[in-house]
Amino acid sequence: MSDNRAFSVPEGEVARVRIIDTTTSIKTLETHHIMGPPMPGMHLMPEIPGWSFLVESTNGRKALFDLGVPPNWQDFSPWVMKNVHLDGWSWQISSEKHVSEILAEEGIDPAQITDIIWSHWHWDHIGDPSKFPTSTRLIVGPGFKENFLPGYPANEDSPVRESDFEGRKLQEITFEESKNALHIGEFRAFDLFDNGSFYLLDTPGHAIGHLAGLARTTTNTFIMMGGDLCHHGGAIRPSQYASLPKEIHLDAFSQFRGGFCPGAKFEALQERRGRRPDQPFFEPTFGTDIPQAIDTISKTQSPDADENVLFIYAHDSSIKGVVDMFPAEVNDWKAKGWREKVHWRFLEDFKYALSD
């Protein structure tokens, strides 16, 4: 790893990584439900996608990190359905395919998947594991079993279905007293494949048992899968490690003289909203433990700013049209310059908030 940010990763093998568009689409989500302070011109979140990561080890293990929203999402428990209609506001939710179907269309038998990892148990991440054979284990974070078993319908207040784990191994990562447990940066970590190619990171706050993933894409480059530890690039950037650029060259700012927007305009926007230039534009407003969620974001800002790490959260719309999607690989992300293209792309969402 590079520079002095103390985000070092032990040596290990390289994993093959591919990003699957789960066909998830969530629209008309009011921004204040998940983050604040308010951003002028951004009453609603941009359309929200959902990514699933296929991570393959040289030892034969094949893992999916998150599954997005399944087409049969209306079969979720009554508890879930109640919570997708917050304050009487009905979100526009759609999904065309199960991840198992997307895999099969490219010649990958779902039976080849050895592990499904839920970054957390929220309905827009868990898909439908019953579409995979029972030989595929389901991996969850700390506290899952105590808080959410049994599932629906045995427990109508559970956010997960019994069919999600019926007949299959349900493994809860504890990060304690295990030969696979270690620390990476400021995170407790678990070496899932036992060869240094794919780690699960303890990233609590947003939800009980929230996990992130860290896959080695070359000897010294990584993709960090953020789950819902943030919901927008502006909820993690800027930071003490990643300052706003002096010039923002994005298509949305072509109306500015010179074809770019000065970074000073965004610093002024921060000041008007009571934020410092080295603070993210937003803080989370939704989560199990908001102070803990903010602490997790703070810990993630170091790897996020590292040139050898491509950080992608579960609903990261900034990678659309830039990063190759499944069945293509993304291991060569650094050579293709994707990080530079997407890192500040979220600023386009603020074009209506900029002063004249």
Secondary structure by P-SEA (a helix, b strand, c coil): ccccccccccbbbbbbbbbbcccbbbccccccccccccccccccccbbbbbbbbbbcccbbbbbcccccccccccccaaaaaaaacccccccccccccaaaaaaaaccccccccbbbbcccccccccccccccccbbbbbcccccccccccccccccccccccccccbbbbbbccccccccccccccccccccccccbbbbbccccccbbbbbbbbccccbbbbbcccccccccccccccccccccccccccccccccccccaaaaaaaaaaaccccccccccccccccaaaaaaaaaaacccccccccccccccccccccccccccccccccccccccccccccccccccccccc
